[in-house]
Amino acid sequence: MKLLITNNYETLSQVTADIVLLKWAENRRVNLALTAGSSPKRAYEILAERLTQVTFDKSLAHFYNFDEVSLKGQEDGLTMQALKEELFHPLGIEEENIEVLHAGNYQGYDHQIAEDGGLDLVLMGIGGNGHFCGNLPQFTAFDYGVYRVPIDPDDELYTFIDDATPFEPGEEMITFGPQTVLAAKELVLIANGEKKAEIIKQALEGPITEDVPASVLRLHPNLTIILDEEAASKLK
């Protein structure tokens, strides 16, 4: 595990953008699973700026959404809506380069990834409860590949999703399980802000446990953790 502690969020974002850009520029098909959300927002802005300055074939990158939540009355799920707004549209990613994960194809998705050559890079954030991708405490087992979690209006999961979107949650969440993520060639986990300090300490220094799903990422041989000083403030 490689731990990078940056001075601030801007530097974290620059380092993250550089990692993605270098992977993208390898002059071959590159399979990327990149997170949506607040943590990578600035990194994607930097990435968009730098892509205007390079000459490599951008169409060699293929993108995989590593989780999805269905939304009633919406063609795109919660994650795809965010990725299109934050990443795909600003970077000019074509539809044929987006390998959409959804309820209709998740059972064969691990096989599809393998057929496509495997994931070259998975960029993730970490939730305050220790989740990564859609791997939430009480819903996750470390031996899962891509899997489905039913969304019940009486469950905490429904409330968690409902708070994240103006649309009504649908019937399921689909996510890369731990085994799918650990099969990738390179993992990068980013976190910023004091609010992430405690869960970062648990994930990196506590026991490897399904109660803190992101703790399992420490088993990967090519894991990079990028933190700002606030997120790293409780580490030994």
NORTA-V478428 format. One record per helix or strand. SS is the DSSP state (helix for helix, strand for strand). FROM is the first residue (numbers start at 1). LEN is the number of residues. Records with the same first field share a line. If there is no record, write none. Layout:
SS->FROM-LEN ; FROM-LEN
This chain:
strand->2-5 ; 30-5 ; 61-4 ; 67-5 ; 98-2 ; 121-4 ; 132-1 ; 135-1 ; 147-4 ; 169-7 ; 187-5 ; 223-6
helix->9-16 ; 41-11 ; 58-3 ; 78-14 ; 95-3 ; 106-10 ; 156-7 ; 178-5 ; 194-12 ; 210-10
